[in-house]
Amino acid sequence: MEVVNLSVGNSLLQQYVSELRDVTIQKNRLRFRKNIERIGQIMAYELSKKMPWQQVNVQTPLGTHQSVRLAEQPVLATILRAGLSMHHGILGFFDEADCAFISAYRRHTDEHHFDIVVEYQASPDINNRILVLIDPMLATGQSIELTYKALLKSGMPKQLHVVSLIASRAGVDYLKPMLKGATLWVAAIDDDLDEAGYIIPGLGDAGDLCFGEKLSR
């Protein structure tokens, strides 16, 4: 699995990630969602460089121009609910993409242990398509693994791109042998996980910060 860490070098991406981590700025829920959406847009732009392109002749008012356009649109597969803001940003750039949605959540068995539960799935045919799997927080890597396995019921993609906001180093290492041939796009990689499997320093629960606290299961 190729890992593209977009935190290398200074850019506006780092500004938005910094604001997402800031506990004071996090209190502005609208700004928090907007920053995730902006990061999704930046990552869509970077990802587009690895997609297939084709030449087309475009008629202008004064002549014909040989231009390039995407050869095909991807399928955007988003893990509910935390992925919705990033999904909106990426969909804003791949605006004709097909979309899949799948739920994956932690069911805690005790304070430090949990199972990943995958329930709802709505997906188009992904066979021989470019699949972009969107999950803002890549902590243990189990949600990505199980979600991808569930999506394979809808076909075998020819390319897999995983897009995350913040990943843990342990989660990245866990996925490398699982998703050979895939490309992982991240805005930051943090070194640690706590005993409950949350990224340290991370930013907290992205879903709760976007949409409000959920009842615990």
C-alpha positions in Angstrom: 0.0 0.0 0.0 1.4 3.4 -1.0 1.0 6.1 1.6 0.8 9.7 0.5 1.2 11.9 3.5 0.1 15.4 2.5 1.5 17.0 5.7 4.9 17.0 4.2 5.6 20.7 3.4 3.7 23.8 4.4 0.3 24.5 2.7 -3.2 25.7 3.5 -4.0 22.0 4.3 -1.9 22.4 7.5 -3.8 25.5 8.5 -7.1 23.6 8.3 -5.8 20.6 10.2 -4.4 22.8 12.9 -7.8 24.5 13.3 -9.5 21.1 13.5 -7.3 20.1 16.4 -7.8 23.3 18.3 -10.3 22.8 21.2 -11.3 26.4 21.1 -12.0 26.5 17.4 -13.8 23.1 17.6 -16.6 24.8 19.5 -17.7 26.4 16.2 -19.4 23.4 14.6 -20.0 25.1 11.3 -16.3 26.0 10.9 -15.2 22.5 12.0 -17.4 20.9 9.2 -16.2 23.5 6.7 -12.6 22.8 7.4 -13.1 19.0 6.9 -14.9 19.8 3.6 -12.0 22.0 2.5 -9.5 19.3 3.3 -11.6 16.9 1.2 -11.4 19.3 -1.7 -7.6 19.6 -1.4 -7.3 15.8 -1.2 -9.6 15.3 -4.2 -7.3 17.6 -6.2 -4.2 15.7 -5.2 -5.9 12.3 -5.8 -7.0 13.4 -9.3 -3.3 13.5 -10.4 -3.3 9.7 -10.2 -6.5 9.1 -12.1 -6.7 8.3 -15.9 -7.2 11.2 -18.2 -8.1 11.5 -21.9 -7.7 14.1 -24.6 -10.9 15.8 -26.0 -11.5 18.4 -28.6 -13.4 21.4 -27.2 -15.1 23.9 -29.3 -14.6 27.4 -28.2 -16.3 30.5 -29.6 -13.2 31.1 -31.7 -11.9 27.7 -32.6 -11.1 24.2 -31.3 -8.8 23.3 -28.4 -7.3 20.0 -27.6 -8.0 19.6 -23.9 -7.8 16.9 -21.2 -10.6 15.6 -19.0 -11.0 12.7 -16.6 -11.4 9.5 -18.4 -13.9 8.2 -15.8 -15.5 9.3 -12.5 -14.8 7.3 -9.3 -17.2 5.8 -6.9 -17.0 7.6 -3.5 -17.7 5.2 -0.7 -18.2 7.1 2.6 -18.4 5.7 6.1 -21.3 7.2 8.1 -21.5 9.5 9.8 -18.1 11.2 10.4 -17.2 10.9 6.7 -20.1 13.1 5.5 -18.3 16.5 5.6 -15.2 15.1 3.8 -17.6 13.4 1.3 -19.1 16.7 0.4 -15.7 18.2 -0.2 -14.6 15.4 -2.5 -17.9 15.2 -4.3 -17.7 18.9 -5.0 -14.6 18.1 -7.2 -15.7 14.7 -8.6 -19.2 16.1 -9.1 -20.4 13.3 -11.4 -19.2 10.5 -9.2 -21.4 7.6 -8.1 -21.7 7.3 -4.3 -21.8 4.5 -1.8 -22.6 4.8 1.9 -21.9 2.3 4.6 -22.3 2.4 8.4 -19.5 1.2 10.6 -19.3 1.9 14.4 -17.6 0.7 17.5 -19.6 -1.5 19.8 -17.8 -1.4 23.1 -17.5 -4.6 25.1 -15.8 -2.9 28.0 -13.8 0.3 28.6 -10.8 -0.7 26.4 -12.3 -3.2 24.0 -14.7 -2.9 21.1 -15.9 -4.6 18.0 -16.5 -2.9 14.6 -20.1 -3.4 13.5 -21.0 -2.9 9.8 -24.8 -2.6 9.2 -26.2 -0.4 6.5 -24.8 -0.4 3.0 -26.0 1.2 -0.2 -23.6 0.9 -3.1 -23.6 1.0 -6.9 -21.7 -1.7 -8.9 -18.0 -1.1 -8.2 -16.7 -3.8 -10.4 -13.7 -2.6 -12.4 -14.3 1.0 -11.1 -12.0 3.4 -9.3 -13.1 3.2 -5.6 -12.4 6.0 -3.1 -13.1 5.0 0.4 -13.6 7.9 2.8 -13.1 7.8 6.6 -11.7 10.9 8.4 -10.1 9.1 11.3 -8.0 6.0 10.6 -7.3 4.8 14.2 -6.9 1.0 14.4 -7.6 0.4 10.7 -10.4 -2.2 11.5 -13.2 0.0 10.2 -11.5 0.5 6.8 -10.7 -3.2 6.6 -14.3 -4.4 7.3 -15.9 -1.7 5.3 -13.8 -2.6 2.2 -14.6 -6.3 2.6 -18.3 -5.4 2.8 -18.1 -3.3 -0.3 -16.6 -6.2 -2.3 -20.1 -7.7 -2.3 -20.8 -5.0 -4.9 -17.8 -5.9 -7.2 -14.0 -5.8 -7.4 -12.6 -2.3 -8.0 -9.6 -1.9 -10.3 -8.2 0.9 -8.1 -8.6 1.6 -4.4 -7.9 4.9 -2.8 -8.4 5.4 0.9 -8.8 9.0 2.0 -8.4 9.9 5.7 -7.9 13.2 7.6 -5.7 11.9 10.5 -4.3 8.3 10.7 -2.4 6.6 13.5 0.9 5.0 12.6 -0.4 1.7 14.0 -3.5 1.9 11.8 -1.4 2.6 8.7 0.9 -0.4 9.5 -2.2 -2.6 10.1 -3.6 -1.8 6.7 -0.5 -2.1 4.6 -0.6 -6.0 4.3 -4.4 -5.9 4.0 -4.7 -3.4 1.1 -1.8 -4.2 -1.2 -2.0 -2.1 -4.3 -4.1 0.6 -2.7 -3.1 4.2 -2.1 -3.7 5.8 1.3 -4.1 9.6 1.3 -3.7 11.3 4.7 -3.5 14.9 5.9 -1.5 13.9 9.0 -0.1 10.8 10.7 0.0 10.7 14.5 2.2 8.4 16.5 0.0 7.0 19.3 -3.3 5.3 20.2 -4.7 5.4 23.7 -6.0 2.3 25.5 -9.5 2.9 24.0 -8.2 3.0 20.4 -8.4 6.8 19.9 -5.7 8.7 18.0 -3.3 10.7 20.2 -3.1 13.7 19.9 -5.7 13.4 17.2 -8.7 15.8 17.4 -11.4 13.9 19.3 -14.5 12.3 17.9 -14.9 13.8 14.4 -18.6 12.6 14.1 -19.6 14.2 17.4 -17.8 17.4 16.6 -19.5 17.6 13.3 -23.0 16.6 14.3 -23.3 16.5 18.1 -22.8 13.8 20.6 -24.5 10.4 20.0 -25.9 8.0 22.5 -23.4 5.4 23.5 -24.2 1.8 22.4 
